[in-house]
Amino acid sequence: MENRICKLFGIKYPIISGGMVWCSGWRLAAAVSNNGGLGLIGAGSMHPETLREHIQKAKQATQKPFGVNVPLFYPELDTIMNIIAEEKVPIVFTSAGSPKKYTSWLKERGIFVAHVIASSAFALKCEEAGVDAIVAEGFEAGGHNGKEETTTLTLIPAVRRITSLPLMAAGGIGTGDAILAAMALGADGVQIGSRFAISEESSAHPDFKKMVTGLTEGDTKLALKKIGAVRLIKNDFFQTINKMEQEGASADDLRAMLGRGRAKIGMFEGDLEKGELEIGQVASIINEILPVETIMKNLISEYQAAKKRMNSDQFEF
């Protein structure tokens, strides 16, 4: 299963855990890395010194490569990037902004850079910026999302047509079968969020994890497109926001209702009605809270079984 993503990041399997707010702390990152993937710490929900603490704890918990995901709308971005450089983090995934902003700065310091996109147009911007790899994320994904609503099935081949860079697929991927499908579309690896968000090592609240295991198809939907599309569970907060959007609420009105710390209230503190609960569509097939070691073993065995099945005579034509 070794390929360009494995060689680039120095990992065994081309499986990256998404750097998710309120889920991706040092425990999750280290566990994924220790089991052959690439774990990411999610800087988007951390104050600078909290991030430093998580980086240092991850260093103690794993000798394998790990990285940090940095949303480029972060208010203390310079401080965050300096901490990453000072702590000698080998890999950074940037998202939610222009890849030109920090790519050169990071690469000058020997850091590999991947950038998350939701459209093929941004793939060209990634090439121009000089990133080492691209994550193309379909709208099935949880968290912040492309408002164009391009599916992973459509996005991956579109991006592959216009770039030769190492490419990771994201959005709706939570099984080994889906990994194989993404690779068939042209991806070199995958970034998985929701499946790891509901792992034992995730820092999300236990009640949030339990709620996700009971979701069915249609229980999530994109919202808040005027201020930054995000996929949410349909709880009381979502219903309020959804009604406001249907009635033509302004971006300012939506920001006022969202307030500060809404995702923390829900995903980290466990208020399942007032909180902003972010998760991907693939949550509908996640029905267990498992340790990362088991999740990784399942992904690999499912991938191998799917590959064997696809090589059988029934798929020849």
C-alpha positions in Angstrom: 0.0 0.0 0.0 3.1 2.3 0.1 2.9 5.2 -2.3 3.8 8.9 -2.7 1.9 10.0 0.4 3.7 7.3 2.5 7.1 8.3 1.1 6.4 12.1 1.5 5.4 11.9 5.2 7.4 8.8 6.2 4.3 6.7 7.2 3.2 3.1 6.6 -0.3 3.7 5.4 -1.6 6.7 3.4 -4.2 7.5 6.0 -4.3 10.9 7.7 -6.6 11.8 10.6 -8.2 15.2 10.0 -7.1 18.0 12.3 -10.6 18.6 13.8 -11.5 21.2 16.3 -12.3 19.8 19.8 -11.5 16.3 18.7 -7.9 16.2 17.4 -5.7 16.5 20.5 -2.3 14.9 21.1 -3.8 11.5 22.2 -5.6 11.1 18.8 -2.7 12.3 16.7 -0.2 10.1 18.5 -2.5 7.0 18.3 -3.0 7.4 14.6 0.7 7.9 14.0 1.7 4.9 16.2 -0.6 2.7 14.1 0.9 3.6 10.8 -1.0 6.7 9.7 -0.4 10.4 10.1 -2.0 12.0 13.1 -2.8 15.7 13.0 -3.3 18.0 16.0 -6.2 20.5 15.3 -4.9 24.0 16.1 -8.2 25.6 15.2 -9.6 25.1 18.7 -6.4 25.8 20.7 -4.8 28.9 22.2 -1.1 29.1 21.2 0.3 27.7 24.5 -2.3 25.0 24.5 -1.1 24.0 21.0 2.5 23.9 22.3 1.5 21.6 25.1 -0.2 19.2 22.7 2.8 19.2 20.4 5.1 18.4 23.3 2.9 15.7 24.6 2.6 14.2 21.1 6.4 14.1 20.9 6.5 12.1 24.1 3.7 9.7 23.0 5.0 8.8 19.5 8.3 8.5 17.7 6.5 8.5 14.4 5.8 11.6 12.2 2.7 13.7 13.1 1.5 17.1 12.0 -0.7 20.1 12.8 -3.7 21.4 10.9 -3.9 25.2 10.9 -7.0 27.1 9.6 -5.7 30.2 8.0 -8.4 32.4 9.5 -6.9 31.8 12.9 -6.6 35.1 14.8 -3.1 34.4 16.3 -1.7 32.9 13.1 1.9 34.3 13.4 2.2 33.0 16.9 0.9 29.6 16.0 3.3 29.2 13.1 6.2 30.3 15.2 5.4 27.7 17.8 5.2 25.0 15.1 8.6 26.0 13.8 10.1 26.3 17.3 8.8 22.8 18.2 10.1 21.4 14.9 6.8 19.9 13.8 7.6 18.1 10.5 4.3 18.5 8.7 1.6 21.2 8.5 -1.8 21.0 6.8 -3.3 24.4 6.1 -6.9 25.1 5.3 -9.6 27.8 5.0 -7.5 30.4 3.2 -4.9 31.1 0.5 -2.1 28.5 0.3 0.3 31.3 -0.6 0.1 32.8 2.8 2.5 30.5 4.7 3.7 27.8 2.3 7.0 29.3 1.4 7.7 30.4 5.0 7.0 26.8 6.3 9.1 25.1 3.5 12.0 27.4 4.2 12.0 25.9 7.7 12.0 22.3 6.4 8.3 21.7 7.0 6.2 19.7 4.5 3.0 21.5 3.6 -0.4 20.1 2.5 -3.4 22.4 1.8 -7.1 21.5 2.0 -9.3 22.6 -0.9 -12.9 22.1 -2.0 -12.6 23.0 -5.7 -10.3 22.2 -8.6 -9.7 25.9 -9.1 -7.9 26.0 -5.8 -5.7 23.0 -6.8 -4.0 25.3 -9.3 -3.4 27.9 -6.6 -1.8 25.2 -4.5 0.6 24.3 -7.3 1.5 28.0 -7.7 2.1 28.3 -4.0 4.4 25.3 -4.0 2.7 23.0 -1.6 3.9 19.4 -1.3 0.4 17.8 -1.4 -3.3 18.6 -1.7 -6.3 17.4 0.3 -9.4 17.6 -1.9 -12.5 17.5 0.4 -16.0 16.8 -0.8 -19.1 18.3 0.8 -19.9 15.1 2.5 -17.2 16.1 5.1 -18.0 17.4 8.5 -16.9 20.8 9.8 -16.2 23.7 7.5 -16.9 22.8 4.0 -17.1 23.9 0.3 -20.3 25.9 -0.3 -20.3 24.7 -3.9 -21.4 21.3 -2.5 -19.1 19.3 -4.8 -19.1 15.6 -3.9 -15.9 13.7 -3.3 -16.8 11.4 -6.2 -16.8 14.4 -8.5 -14.0 16.5 -6.9 -11.2 13.9 -6.9 -11.1 13.1 -10.6 -11.5 16.8 -11.4 -8.5 17.7 -9.2 -6.5 14.8 -10.5 -6.9 16.0 -14.1 -5.3 19.3 -13.5 -2.5 18.5 -11.0 0.2 15.9 -10.6 0.8 16.7 -7.0 0.3 14.0 -4.4 -3.4 14.0 -3.7 -5.5 13.0 -0.6 -9.2 12.5 -0.8 -11.5 13.6 2.1 -15.2 13.7 2.7 -17.4 10.7 3.2 -14.5 8.3 3.8 -14.8 6.0 6.8 -14.1 2.5 5.5 -11.5 0.6 3.7 -13.8 0.2 0.7 -14.0 4.0 0.5 -10.2 4.3 0.6 -10.0 1.9 -2.4 -12.7 3.9 -4.2 -10.8 7.2 -3.6 -7.7 5.7 -5.0 -9.5 4.4 -8.1 -10.6 8.0 -8.7 -7.0 9.2 -8.6 -6.2 9.9 -5.0 -2.9 8.7 -3.5 -4.3 8.6 0.0 -7.1 9.7 2.2 -7.8 12.1 5.1 -10.4 10.7 7.5 -12.2 12.9 10.0 -15.5 11.6 11.4 -14.4 8.0 12.0 -11.5 9.3 14.2 -13.6 12.0 15.8 -15.6 9.2 17.4 -12.6 7.1 18.5 -11.8 6.5 22.1 -8.7 8.8 21.8 -10.7 11.7 20.4 -11.0 14.6 22.9 -14.7 15.1 21.9 -17.2 14.8 24.8 -18.5 11.2 25.4 -22.1 12.3 24.9 -21.3 13.8 21.5 -19.6 10.5 20.5 -22.6 8.5 21.7 -25.0 10.8 19.8 -23.1 10.3 16.6 -23.3 6.5 16.8 -27.1 6.8 16.6 -27.3 9.1 13.6 -28.9 7.9 10.4 -28.8 9.2 6.8 -30.1 12.8 6.5 -29.3 13.7 10.1 -26.6 16.2 9.1 -26.9 19.2 6.7 -24.8 22.1 5.5 -25.6 25.4 7.2 -24.2 28.9 7.7 -23.2 29.3 4.0 -23.1 33.1 4.3 -20.4 33.0 7.0 -18.6 29.8 6.3 -20.4 26.6 5.3 -20.3 23.9 8.0 -22.0 20.5 8.2 -24.0 20.1 11.4 -26.2 17.6 13.2 -29.8 18.6 13.2 -30.2 19.6 16.8 -32.0 22.6 18.3 -29.2 25.0 17.4 -29.3 23.8 13.8 -33.0 24.2 13.6 -32.8 27.8 14.8 -30.0 28.6 12.3 -31.8 26.8 9.5 -35.0 28.8 10.1 -33.1 32.1 10.1 -31.4 31.2 6.8 -34.7 30.3 5.2 -36.1 33.6 6.3 -33.2 35.5 4.8 -31.1 36.4 7.8 -28.0 38.5 7.2 -24.5 37.3 7.8 -24.3 39.6 10.8 -27.5 38.1 12.2 -26.1 34.6 11.8 -22.8 35.5 13.4 -24.7 37.0 16.4 -26.6 33.8 16.8 -23.5 31.6 16.4 -21.6 33.7 19.0 -18.3 32.5 20.4 -17.5 29.0 21.5 -20.6 27.3 20.1 -18.7 24.3 18.8 -16.9 24.0 22.1 -20.2 24.0 24.0 -21.4 21.1 21.9 -18.6 18.9 20.9 -16.2 19.4 23.9 -18.6 20.2 26.7 -21.5 18.0 25.6 -24.5 20.3 25.3 -26.2 18.4 22.5 -29.0 20.9 21.9 -27.4 24.4 22.2 -24.0 23.4 20.8 -22.8 23.4 17.3 -22.2 19.7 16.5 -20.0 19.1 13.4 -19.8 15.7 11.8 -19.7 14.2 8.3 -22.3 12.3 6.4 -20.4 9.1 7.0 -21.5 9.3 10.6 -24.6 7.3 9.6 -22.5 4.2 9.3 -20.4 4.7 12.5 -22.1 2.8 15.2 -19.3 2.0 17.6 -16.8 4.0 19.6 -13.5 2.1 19.0 -9.8 2.6 19.8 -7.7 4.0 17.0 -5.7 0.7 16.8 -8.9 -1.2 16.0 -10.1 1.5 13.5 -6.8 1.3 11.6 -6.8 -2.5 11.5 -10.4 -2.4 10.2 -9.6 0.1 7.5 -6.6 -1.9 6.3 -8.5 -5.3 6.3 -11.5 -3.7 4.6 -9.2 -2.1 2.0 -7.5 -5.4 1.3 -10.8 -7.3 1.1 -12.3 -4.7 -1.3 -9.2 -4.9 -3.5 -9.4 -8.7 -3.6 -13.1 -8.5 -4.5 -12.4 -6.0 -7.3 -9.8 -8.3 -8.8 -12.3 -11.2 -9.0 -13.9 -12.3 -12.2 -17.3 -10.7 -11.4 -15.8 -7.2 -12.1 -14.3 -8.0 -15.5 -15.9 -6.6 -18.6 
